[in-house]
Amino acid sequence: MSGKLKGKGGLEGYLEAFKRFQNGAGGPSWLRDVRQAAIQRSAELGFPTVRDEHWKFTNLAPLAKKTFRAASGGGKITLDDVAPFVFRGQESARLVFVNGRYVEELSDPCAQPGGVIACSLAQSLGTHKELVEQHLAKHLDYERDFFAVLNTAFMADGGFVYVPARALVQRPIHLVFGTTKTSSPVVTHPRNLIMVGEAAEAAIVEEYVSLGGDEYFTNAVSELVVDEGAVLEHYRVERESERAYNIGTVRVQQGRGSNVTCHGVFLGGALVRNNMHPVLAGEGAECVLNGVFMPRGRQHIDNFMWVEHASPHCGSRQYYNGILDDKASGVFSGRIIVHKDAQKTDAKQTNRNLLLSDEAQMDSKPQLEIYADDVKCTHGATIGQLDDEAIFYLRSRGIAAETARTLLLFGFAAENLERMREEPIRRYVEDLVTGRLPRGEILKKLS
Amino acid sequence: MLEIKNLHVSVEGRKILKGFSLKVDAGEVHSIMGPNGSGKSTLASVLAGRDGYEVTQGQVLYRGRDLLEMEAEERACEGVFMAFQYPVEIPGVGSIQFLTAALNAIRKHRGEEELDAFEALKLFKDKVKQLHMSDEMLHRSVNEGFSGGEKKKNEIFQMAVLEPSLAILDETDSGLDIDALRIVADGVNALRSPERAMLVITHYQRLLNYIVPDYVHVLVDGRIVRSGGKELALHLEEHGYSWAGERDPAAPAGASA
């Protein structure tokens, strides 16, 4: 690495940081090559601007201008701090990452039958390097996805999950990424590699949370490689500090007849980008993207769906509901790409939004790109307020107007929550969502 | 219990009720019959507290208090219940959650102890059984995907749970098949009591075969044009609403205080 790289605006800091990152030299040599190619590509791409079609509604200037120090792990986090991260009624494996680094003392990977592996990516580079090399950074979009590429340049740690063929993960695997209070803003690049073998089944939760951190940047990437006939229930819970930046990219590679559901709950962050990129590569694969986002204050949450149908007889569903309050803004951009050979594609997309204030703003944009001729693609988007008739119905039964509104807001989000099949996880997420609703505590008494 | 005096109501500047008067005592069942557009649903909506109705004249006293001054939820807490002509579907809000919230709001208002989730569920199941309904609806979102008949039954079930003092049934019979009509009527009849008054609003005499009223009033063009006993309904069925309107335009005895 010559150090002659010149980055476009905003990238100088990252290029400097890359030098301090030993020019990507940690770990096996192939990994160094991947990282170096990635920093090169990052420099070429530069931070996207609103002139970029894919970033039209999200202004990254505040993020690009800000200097973030590479996080160095650590932070004084105790077991008590991570005690709330449990799914009541369900034993789960928990891997805790603090400021981007795996912390063994806070984690409980718990042994699972069937040869299931859940450990940190850093560990896996030593213990399971063939498995890692097979898939790590193999499926990303180097053409357009700046943040995934930047993550690749700096990737060092994150969750590694390997589920061998026909194995069933009995305890959900919970990956918790926390950022602590730091003297100056830090950036982390969590990198997850999740491999689910043929006809195997797994439930995995990624959670991004502030552990005292205020202004910081999480740039996460998850690669989900799901083999033939496998079933994966994937959850992403984003509840960063409301001054934090969170850019998360989930790239799903699906084999024949596989079934993947990606749930997302987006509550925190000043600026959040949720990149979902499933590729239905094998015939008859099914994918559901189910999410709820609830920005308030001046939060901005941008959901960017990029669903590729690459084989025949695949089905995809996108269900995203947004509740926006105060001066918050949201984006839903749902692109469905049907490749030439992907006949009999059945793709559907709905995005419903509630605006709770006059100043909240939502941009919803469906995009269909269809190159096959025998397909069924539908999309629908609504942006509106709570239904007055429903409020009156509840009030006419004695329920105070404020409570009625809370119930209806919960009902709106519940449409998404109900799709979460793992009940203890659903309850966990439900609690987080209710906690975010005005007067949400009253709901606790009713169930 | 309820005294409506010379009520005039406009909707979007259009006069709908034009001097409606009615007195209902505890223990009585009054039926308001009238053709489409006569003001039946407006009456129900005004009594329940729906927005968008302008009272330009008149007064409504409920147990001596000015009903029109109360918010919709306060009316419900004070014992007024309206069975909707078109019950609203509320996806994502569970029936149990909804009804527990309603029941406890009313109990709290009455100074009674709130029920916990377990007690509430037991009560709901008992009521469902008494009404010969299926408890399957308890486990669904409020009215979501219900048939017309199921929605109306659900209204009666809610009424049975909330035990109002004044029940207003707004065309609860419309769109019901015979079986559903019977279940609905049985539910209403089971709630008849000396302490409770009912206002049964309907277009057709059919419902009154099952819910026999003490008084029948004919509403035409925003006013009661004729009042009488249950036989008035039969007469009306035979001769039509035009008959009632032509023969006796003055509000007769029993219709006003």
Interface residues (C-beta under 8 A of the other chain):
Chain A: D387 D388 E389 A390 F392 Y393 L394 R395 S396 R397 G398 I399 A400 A401 T403 A404 L407 L408 F410 G411 F412 A413 A414 E415 E418 I442 L443 K445 L446 S447
Chain B: A48 G49 R50 D51 E71 A72 E73 R75 A76 C77 F81 M82 F84 P87 V88 I90 P91 G92 V93 G94 I96 Q97 F98 L99 T100 A101 A102 L103 N104 A105 I106 H109 A117 S141 Q158 L162
